[in-house]
Amino acid sequence: MAVKYLTPEIKQQALELYKAHFTSLETASLLGFSYVTIRTIFRGFEDRGVEKYDRFSLMTDELAREGIYGDAEKQAACQR
């Protein structure tokens, strides 16, 4: 079995997934690392105060129009 190392590129991917509100379990599954490893990395992000993206800024306008998330303000903006 090949050993996977936490390269700077993988840490950057983990950071982007963290900012996009992915859970530790989802990120571990996507990147192929254990939950404990990813949770440790995420705790480091939390300790450093890394801010996550606004959830609704990640949503496409099409989803907003369909009202998937129920964000009335974004839905109203899409209807204009």
Backbone as CSV, one residue per row, in Angstrom:
resi,resn,N_x,N_y,N_z,CA_x,CA_y,CA_z,C_x,C_y,C_z
1,MET,0.837,-1.175,0.000,0.000,0.000,0.000,0.889,1.249,0.000
2,ALA,0.575,2.160,-0.861,1.355,3.388,-0.973,1.035,4.340,0.173
3,VAL,2.044,5.034,0.600,1.878,6.002,1.680,1.553,7.358,1.062
4,LYS,0.536,8.019,1.606,0.183,9.363,1.138,0.747,10.374,2.122
5,TYR,1.364,11.400,1.599,1.936,12.436,2.436,1.108,13.707,2.319
6,LEU,1.090,14.466,3.394,0.388,15.747,3.381,1.292,16.797,2.746
7,THR,1.162,16.937,1.465,1.947,17.928,0.737,1.280,19.296,0.889
8,PRO,1.996,20.363,0.580,1.379,21.692,0.634,0.135,21.802,-0.256
9,GLU,0.134,21.089,-1.381,-1.018,21.132,-2.280,-2.244,20.490,-1.630
10,ILE,-2.032,19.386,-0.939,-3.145,18.719,-0.265,-3.650,19.570,0.891
11,LYS,-2.743,20.206,1.611,-3.165,21.093,2.703,-3.974,22.268,2.151
12,GLN,-3.596,22.758,0.976,-4.343,23.851,0.348,-5.734,23.382,-0.058
13,GLN,-5.828,22.164,-0.588,-7.140,21.607,-0.937,-8.000,21.472,0.314
14,ALA,-7.407,20.997,1.398,-8.140,20.854,2.658,-8.617,22.216,3.148
15,LEU,-7.784,23.234,3.002,-8.166,24.586,3.411,-9.366,25.077,2.611
16,GLU,-9.341,24.880,1.299,-10.459,25.327,0.465,-11.742,24.574,0.807
17,LEU,-11.639,23.285,1.072,-12.817,22.507,1.453,-13.333,22.955,2.816
18,TYR,-12.424,23.274,3.736,-12.815,23.787,5.055,-13.582,25.100,4.896
19,LYS,-13.043,26.000,4.084,-13.694,27.296,3.869,-15.067,27.139,3.225
20,ALA,-15.234,26.082,2.431,-16.499,25.848,1.730,-17.478,25.018,2.559
21,HIS,-17.214,24.903,3.859,-18.117,24.244,4.814,-18.193,22.731,4.651
22,PHE,-17.187,22.101,4.057,-17.151,20.643,4.025,-16.793,20.148,5.421
23,THR,-17.347,19.019,5.812,-17.027,18.445,7.118,-15.689,17.712,7.033
24,SER,-15.157,17.385,8.204,-13.906,16.623,8.250,-14.070,15.273,7.571
25,LEU,-15.204,14.641,7.795,-15.450,13.324,7.208,-15.536,13.403,5.683
26,GLU,-16.247,14.410,5.169,-16.348,14.585,3.717,-14.975,14.853,3.104
27,THR,-14.202,15.709,3.761,-12.878,16.056,3.260,-11.950,14.850,3.289
28,ALA,-12.007,14.080,4.374,-11.178,12.873,4.473,-11.498,11.910,3.339
29,SER,-12.763,11.763,3.044,-13.186,10.869,1.970,-12.696,11.368,0.611
30,LEU,-12.814,12.660,0.372,-12.395,13.230,-0.910,-10.882,13.165,-1.116
31,LEU,-10.130,13.418,-0.047,-8.675,13.491,-0.175,-7.970,12.164,0.094
32,GLY,-8.701,11.198,0.647,-8.110,9.888,0.890,-7.274,9.789,2.148
33,PHE,-7.584,10.618,3.137,-6.890,10.569,4.425,-7.875,10.172,5.507
34,SER,-7.351,9.846,6.681,-8.236,9.454,7.777,-8.965,10.675,8.326
35,TYR,-10.105,10.394,8.956,-10.884,11.451,9.590,-10.041,12.177,10.629
36,VAL,-9.286,11.430,11.421,-8.484,12.018,12.501,-7.445,12.981,11.931
37,THR,-6.821,12.614,10.836,-5.824,13.484,10.211,-6.462,14.787,9.750
38,ILE,-7.577,14.683,9.056,-8.247,15.882,8.540,-8.812,16.715,9.683
39,ARG,-9.361,16.075,10.705,-9.906,16.816,11.850,-8.802,17.605,12.537
40,THR,-7.618,17.028,12.627,-6.474,17.725,13.224,-6.108,18.953,12.396
41,ILE,-6.113,18.805,11.090,-5.828,19.939,10.204,-6.900,21.011,10.368
42,PHE,-8.170,20.601,10.397,-9.268,21.555,10.552,-9.178,22.290,11.888
43,ARG,-8.771,21.597,12.949,-8.601,22.269,14.248,-7.535,23.355,14.159
44,GLY,-6.491,23.080,13.396,-5.459,24.093,13.178,-6.026,25.313,12.477
45,PHE,-6.896,25.089,11.483,-7.544,26.206,10.795,-8.405,26.998,11.775
46,GLU,-9.148,26.288,12.622,-10.004,26.945,13.612,-9.167,27.766,14.586
47,ASP,-8.059,27.197,15.045,-7.183,27.892,15.993,-6.574,29.149,15.384
48,ARG,-6.284,29.103,14.090,-5.718,30.269,13.406,-6.782,31.288,13.031
49,GLY,-8.044,30.941,13.206,-9.127,31.872,12.898,-9.436,31.999,11.417
50,VAL,-9.209,30.950,10.656,-9.515,30.973,9.218,-11.022,31.130,9.050
51,GLU,-11.413,32.112,8.252,-12.838,32.360,8.040,-13.357,31.518,6.887
52,LYS,-14.578,31.030,7.061,-15.225,30.252,6.006,-15.950,31.202,5.066
53,TYR,-16.187,30.724,3.848,-16.935,31.510,2.879,-18.385,31.622,3.332
54,ASP,-19.033,32.685,2.889,-20.466,32.817,3.109,-21.147,31.712,2.310
55,ARG,-21.965,30.917,2.966,-22.600,29.776,2.292,-23.368,30.203,1.045
56,PHE,-24.044,31.318,1.108,-24.897,31.720,0.000,-24.099,32.292,-1.164
57,SER,-22.878,32.732,-0.914,-22.053,33.195,-2.030,-21.557,32.010,-2.853
58,LEU,-21.593,30.807,-2.273,-21.180,29.602,-2.987,-22.307,29.028,-3.839
59,MET,-23.517,29.470,-3.576,-24.690,28.932,-4.261,-24.835,29.571,-5.642
60,THR,-25.182,28.766,-6.622,-25.399,29.309,-7.959,-26.713,30.085,-7.985
61,ASP,-26.824,31.006,-8.912,-28.052,31.786,-9.040,-29.236,30.891,-9.384
62,GLU,-28.977,29.836,-10.144,-30.053,28.914,-10.517,-30.659,28.255,-9.272
63,LEU,-29.812,27.821,-8.354,-30.320,27.221,-7.118,-31.074,28.252,-6.283
64,ALA,-30.593,29.481,-6.293,-31.270,30.525,-5.527,-32.666,30.776,-6.086
65,ARG,-32.780,30.795,-7.420,-34.089,31.017,-8.039,-35.050,29.883,-7.692
66,GLU,-34.527,28.669,-7.613,-35.369,27.526,-7.285,-35.719,27.482,-5.803
67,GLY,-35.060,28.306,-5.018,-35.377,28.371,-3.596,-34.884,27.183,-2.796
68,ILE,-33.810,26.567,-3.258,-33.298,25.369,-2.596,-32.957,25.654,-1.135
69,TYR,-32.339,26.776,-0.864,-31.895,27.069,0.492,-32.815,28.031,1.236
70,GLY,-33.812,28.539,0.578,-34.772,29.404,1.240,-34.229,30.766,1.630
71,ASP,-33.204,31.239,0.967,-32.646,32.548,1.265,-33.473,33.594,0.522
72,ALA,-34.412,34.182,1.217,-35.358,35.105,0.590,-34.652,36.294,-0.052
73,GLU,-33.618,36.798,0.591,-32.914,37.961,0.068,-32.243,37.634,-1.275
74,LYS,-31.592,36.496,-1.361,-30.931,36.115,-2.614,-31.969,35.782,-3.683
75,GLN,-33.067,35.156,-3.291,-34.127,34.851,-4.251,-34.695,36.139,-4.830
76,ALA,-34.911,37.134,-3.970,-35.451,38.408,-4.427,-34.477,39.086,-5.388
77,ALA,-33.193,39.009,-5.097,-32.189,39.622,-5.966,-32.169,38.950,-7.335
78,CYS,-32.395,37.650,-7.379,-32.389,36.923,-8.651,-33.629,37.220,-9.484
79,GLN,-34.700,37.628,-8.846,-35.942,37.901,-9.563,-35.948,39.282,-10.187
80,ARG,-35.038,40.133,-9.768,-34.980,41.496,-10.308,-34.404,41.521,-11.687
